[in-house]
Structures are given as C-alpha cells and as structure tokens.
C-alpha cells in the first residue's frame, strides 16, 4: 500500500507540481485548499502518513489548522513557508509542526525529509501497532491506557496519561507548556506553567528510573518538554 500525503497550499499550480513529483516517487497525494469548508473532514476521511501545509500569511491559517489537528491526530506535519523570520518558524514548530522548509527549496530535500519523518513515526509506532509504544523498559498502550514499567503496571491519573500519550506519540517533538495545557485542560492559562510542571514531575516519578535524570521526558530549557527516542534515520 502506498503511503499517503495531504498537501494544503493556496497556490494550486505549486500544489500539483509537488503532487506530481511525490507521486512519481511512489506516494499517493491529495491536494487541498484552505478555502475548503470541510477541510477538517479530509484528515478523518484520508488516513494520511504525512501532512504538508503552507504556512499561509498573513493570517497564519497553517498554524491555526495545525493547532486544531493536534487535538485529534499525531500524523507528522511539515510546514512550507515563503517567510524566513525565525519567530514564525518557532511559532510553527511550537504549534505542533515537526519541521519547516522555506521557499525556494529543493524537491529532493523535501522528499528526504518526508521519508525521514514517516520512517521515524513508523518506528515509534509500527504498522498494525499504531496504538502501542514498546521501549526496553516502558510500554504504553493507547487503546487500553495501560502503562508498564519494567513489566509492571503503573497507575496514572487521566492528566498524567494524557501528557504521556501526547509526548510519546510524537517522539522528539518539543511541546510548549502552553500547548500541553491547552490540549488537556479547559481552565484559563493563569496557572498553566505550574499545573503542567507538577504533572510532569508526578509522571516522571512513576515512569522514570531516575526522575532527576530522566531518560524519556526531557525538559528543553526555554521551550517546553519532549519525549526522547533515539533512532537512526
């Protein structure tokens, strides 16, 4: 079965140009526009292996869509932008994007990055076991919400499991405290920093052999948290 990519770009010519190139390399490609009022349904209808989004200035529709999609999908997401400002790149990545490329770009480089992100995602969650993450001393079952540490089940609160699921399903992706809070809590952000930090602390105590020197849940100073999985690309 061919791997599937959804491309969203307002420029139909560019979209179809990229689609032809990726199709010639064995992918199934679906082109869409932000003008599609049923755009969110496209992602539920087509279980894509990767999403390729135009950042779309000046309204940052790509970032808004990314934030919305991250509530229901962990599919690798790569942004394309015509703007080179670092603050926009940081904002795109912090919204849940896995990578960003600026125009003009080489299609061969784009292809290599797409393959790398899909391969990393498939290694973390093998085909037919997308709900299961198995590491040497940690097993997370997203369906049953069971977590095993060294073969023994540990009890997590709903918020602790939610944090673990978000981070573990997206290895090596940095999540800001604000993003994690928005995904799991409904209250205002006044206490978002302290709330997330406390739950991360409790989660580490339950799954890490050494909570003060964590193997999996890493703090990225000034940015947030990530679930570290070392893979050879």
N, C-alpha and C positions, 0 to 999 in steps of 0.2 A: 504494500500500500504506500502510495506517495505521501510525503509529508506536505502539510497544508500551511500556506501563509496567507494572511489577510493584509492587504496593503490599503491604507487610507491616505489619500492625497487629493487635494482640490484640483491639481493640475492633471487632467485625465491623460494627456499625452505622456507626461512623466510616469504616471502610474502604469500605463500599458507598456511603456518601454521597459520598466523594471520587471513587470509581469512576464513579458516575452523572454527576458534574459533568465529569470529564475525558472520559468517553465522549461527552457532549453536545458537546464541543469537538473531536471527531474522533479521539480516541485509542482504542486497544484496551487495556483494563485487566484485569489478572489480580490477584485478591486472594488473599493467603496469610496464614497464621499461623505464629508461631514454634513452635507445637506440632506442625507438620507434620514428621515424622521424615525425610522425603525432600525437605526444603526446598532443599538444595543442588542437587538434580537439576532443580528448577524452572528455575533460571537457565541450565542447559545445554540444557534442552528448549525453552525460550522465549527467543529471542534478543532481549531487551528493549533499548529505546533509552534507558531510564532506570529506576533503582530508587528507590523511595520507602520509606524504612524508619523505623518508630517506634523511638526510642532504647531504649525499654523499661527502666524502672527497676524494682527496684533492682539488677538483675543485669547491666545493660549488655549485653543479648543483641544489640542492634543493632550495637554496636562490635565484639563478637566475630565476628558474622556478616560485617561489613564487612572485617575483617582477613582472614578466610578467603576472601571473594570476591575480594579484591585479588590473590590468588595466581593467579587464572585469568581475571579479567575486568576491563576498564577502563571499563565502562559507567558513565556519570555516575550518581552516587549522592547523593541528597538526604535528610537526616535530618529527622524531625519529633520534637519533644520538648515535654513539658509542664514542663520544668525550665529555669530561666533562668540557672543558675550558669555563669559564664564558663569555669571549669575543665572542665566537662562539654562545653561547646561546643568548646573547644580540643582536648580528647581525641577527640571525634567527628571533627573535621576532620583531625587528625593520623593517625587510623586509616585514612584514605583517602577520607573523605567529601568531596564537592565543596561542600556547602552545608548549612545547618541553619536550620530555621524553628521558632519556639516557638509553642505554642498560647496563646491563640486567634490564628488567622491568617486573613487574607482569601484566599478561594479564587482570586480574580482575581490576587492577588500570587503565589500558588503556581503558577498557570498560567503567568504571565510568567516566573518563574524556571525552570520546567521547560522551556519553549520556548527560553530563553536557553542553558541547559546543553546541550540536544540540538543546538541550532544551532552552538554553539562546537565540540562534538565532531565534528559532521559537516563543519565547515570544516577542522578539523585533519586529518581522515581522510575524504575524500569517499566517497559511496556507490560501491560496486564497487572502491574502492581503500582499504579499511579497513586494509590491511597496509602502505600506502605514505604516508610523510610527505614532502612536497616543499616546500622553502622556497627562497628566492633562491640561497643558496649551500650548502645542505645537503639531502641526500636520504637517507632511511632506509627500507630495505625489510625489514620484519619477517619476511617469509617466507624470503628468501634470506640474511638477516642481512648485507646489503651496505650500506655507508655510503659515500656520495660527498660530497666536499667540493670545491666549485668544479669538479665534474665528474670528479674523480679519486678513485679508490677508496682508502680508508684502512683499515689493518688494526687491528682492535680485539680485545683479549682477550675471552674469554667474559664475564667480570665487567664489563668496560668496556661491552660491548654491552648487557648486562643492565641496567646503570644507565641507559644512554641510552634503551633501549626503555621502561623504566618511566616515566621522566620525560617523554619525548617523546610517549608515548601519552596522557599526562594533562597537557596544557599548562596552566600557571598554577596547578597544584595543588602545594602545599607538602608535601614528604615529609621526615619527621624522619630523622636519621642512623640511629636505632634501627630504624625501619620499613624503610629501604632495606637495612640489614644483615640483618634477619630474612627479607626476600624473596629474598636472593641467597646468603647464607652459612648454613652449618649449625653452625658452631662457636659457642661461648658468646660473650657480648657483651663480654668483658673488653677486647677491642681494637677494638670496633665503630667508635668515633669515628675513630681513626687509620686504620683499614683503608678506610673509606668516603672519608675525606678524600684519601688517597693515590690512590685510583682515580678520584675526581673530578678531581684535579689532572692525572693522566695523560690522562683523557678530554678535558679542556679543551685540552690541548696538541695533541691530534690533530684536533679539530673546530672550535676557535675561532681566528679570525684573530688575536685578542689575548687570550690566556689570562688575563691580569691584568685585563682589562676585557671580560668575556665578554658575548656577545650572547644566547646561548641558556641556558646553565646558570648560574643565578643563586644566590648564597648569600643566604638570608633569615636575618639575624642572630638567633640565639636559637631558631630554628625548624627550619632544615634547608636543603633545596635545592628549586628548581623550574625547570622548563623554560619560558622566557618566549616566548610567542607573542602578538603584538599583533593583536587582531581587533576589528572594530566590531560590537557586538551589535545 
